[in-house]
Each structure stands twice: as structure tokens, then as C-alpha cells.
Amino acid sequence: MSAPRVTVLDYGSGNIRSAVRALEHVGAEVTLSAAADDVLNADGLVVPGVGAFAAVMQGLKDVDALRMIGRRVAGGRPVLGICVGLQVLFEEGVEHGVRTQGMGEWPGTVERLKADVVPHMGWNTVDPPEGSVLFEGIADERFYFVHSYGVQEWNFDVTQPAMRPPLVTWSTHGGPFIAAVENGPLSATQFHPEKSGDAGAQLLRNWISSLR
């Protein structure tokens, strides 16, 4: 069986080479690109994100990524967001009093963490729900976080009886915040799996297995 083809979206966000290496390490054939063919036709798309919410949104717009991510999700093609790549999937981000519109895939606002020490930097546990694919076999492990902002409330109305609500994983720093979301083809983590050692590698392996 050939290796799953994964594109890591290249739009100028931070150190994405570590994500490429981590995905290659767990058996993916990885392309670093923002070209439409690579983004739309890969078995899986990874959207990394480092830095400010507004800057990441602008970077995504500059390479037409919002349209391409939307097309993938509408077509049931897997997408995995990482760190700010999770945050921009929500309705909006608020940084230094400035509100920036997000992609709006999920309801919620990204706000500064209510903690004495910010940024939240280092290893932390998570609380995944029953049925999680990403955290299968690693529910009790620790993952590596580096962030000052997060989504601290979840209000998702299921409008169709047949619709499965997203699976939401929580963590705590000062108060609860969303550590991961699994929603059909669209998944995302607030932490960095590529920096989370064996547990992060297994999470990426779990995600890649779902691409087959």
C-alpha cells in the first residue's frame, strides 16, 4: 500500500519544517506547498500556524487557502490544523482589543487565557472524549503547548438530528480551554504534535491512518 500523500500548507507561518519531518517520520509522503493541485488533491492537508491570529489569517488569504480549505472540508477531504491553525477555524480572534474574523467552521472566540502565567508553555495533559480517533491509545499522555490565546467556551448547536456533534478535547491552564476538535474531515489541535515526542507521533499516526 502506498504512503498517504499529505500536503503541509506553505504560507509563511513559522517553522513548518518540524511538521514536515514529523509527518515523514510516521510514514506520510509529504509535500510543502500552497499550490492548488497539491492542496486540493492530497489525501490529507495540514495547516500549521504560529504567531498572531490576524497575521495567520492574512497569510492564508494571501495564498487563497480559505477557499481551498473550504473546498476540502465540503468534499469530505481531511484537514488537520495545528496551534493557530486550530484557532483560525473558529469565528473570531481577539488580540490586544482587535477583533479579527476567522474561518467560522466552529462557533467561538479565541481570547487571551485567564491564567497568572501566560504564555502557556510546556507539557500538559488533555481530556479527550469517548470515541476520539486522534487520541486512541494516548488519552493519558502529555502534549506540548505554546500559546497565550485559546477558545474557552464551546456552544455548538446540532441542527440536524442525524448530525454527529464534534468531539472536543479539553485541557486546563488557569481555566479550561479547547485542546483539540474532531469534526468529520476537519480536525485540529491547540498543542504541537510535532513537538510532543512519542505521544505526538502517535497522534499523527492515528490521523494518517484515518486517511486510508
Secondary structure as GFF3:
##gff-version 3
##sequence-region A 1 212
A	DSSP	beta_strand	5	9	.	.	.	ID=ss1
A	DSSP	alpha_helix	17	25	.	.	.	ID=ss2
A	DSSP	beta_strand	29	33	.	.	.	ID=ss3
A	DSSP	alpha_helix	36	41	.	.	.	ID=ss4
A	DSSP	beta_strand	44	47	.	.	.	ID=ss5
A	DSSP	alpha_helix	53	62	.	.	.	ID=ss6
A	DSSP	alpha_helix	65	74	.	.	.	ID=ss7
A	DSSP	beta_strand	79	82	.	.	.	ID=ss8
A	DSSP	alpha_helix	84	87	.	.	.	ID=ss9
A	DSSP	beta_strand	90	95	.	.	.	ID=ss10
A	DSSP	beta_strand	98	101	.	.	.	ID=ss11
A	DSSP	beta_strand	106	112	.	.	.	ID=ss12
A	DSSP	beta_strand	120	125	.	.	.	ID=ss13
A	DSSP	beta_strand	142	147	.	.	.	ID=ss14
A	DSSP	beta_strand	149	151	.	.	.	ID=ss15
A	DSSP	beta_strand	167	172	.	.	.	ID=ss16
A	DSSP	beta_strand	176	183	.	.	.	ID=ss17
A	DSSP	beta_strand	186	189	.	.	.	ID=ss18
A	DSSP	three_ten_helix	193	195	.	.	.	ID=ss19
A	DSSP	alpha_helix	197	209	.	.	.	ID=ss20
###
